[in-house]
Amino acid sequence: MAQVVFAVVAVLVAFVLFRLLRAGRIREKYAALWIVIGFGVILLALWPGLLIATARAVGVAVPSNLLFFGAILLLLGVTLHLSLEASNLEDEVRTLAEEVALLKTKLSAPLPDALPADPADEA
């Protein structure tokens, strides 16, 4: 029964992700990560022995502990990635704000007085 629930949840998440992608609400590079995670959940739902075999191979006594450890590593990776993205965006915003300030300064500067008349024109 749990396998069916996991599979249904994974399919629903994939459906929502594809809807968000089509609507342009999520970028491809972020959706790809969640799609890979969804496929992993589907694999574990369809073949629960895969988690048990992996836990034995790694030396983890309880397979759910391996699952939680993997989830924690995944969340740490996502958090690090989003922190890097936020830092890059902050740098871009600062650069754009500086450029806008310079442009505003140039626009608000007084215009130079009219150029002196050319002496050749007066003759």
Number of C-alpha atoms within 10 A of each C-alpha: 6 9 16 12 11 18 19 14 15 21 17 13 16 19 13 12 21 16 13 15 15 11 9 10 10 14 11 14 8 14 16 12 11 15 18 12 17 21 15 13 19 20 17 18 21 14 12 15 12 14 18 19 13 14 18 14 9 10 11 14 11 12 19 13 12 19 16 11 12 12 13 12 12 13 12 12 12 14 12 12 13 13 12 12 12 12 12 12 12 12 12 12 12 12 12 12 12 12 12 12 12 12 11 11 11 11 10 9 8 8 8 6 6 6 6 6 8 8 7 6 6 6 5
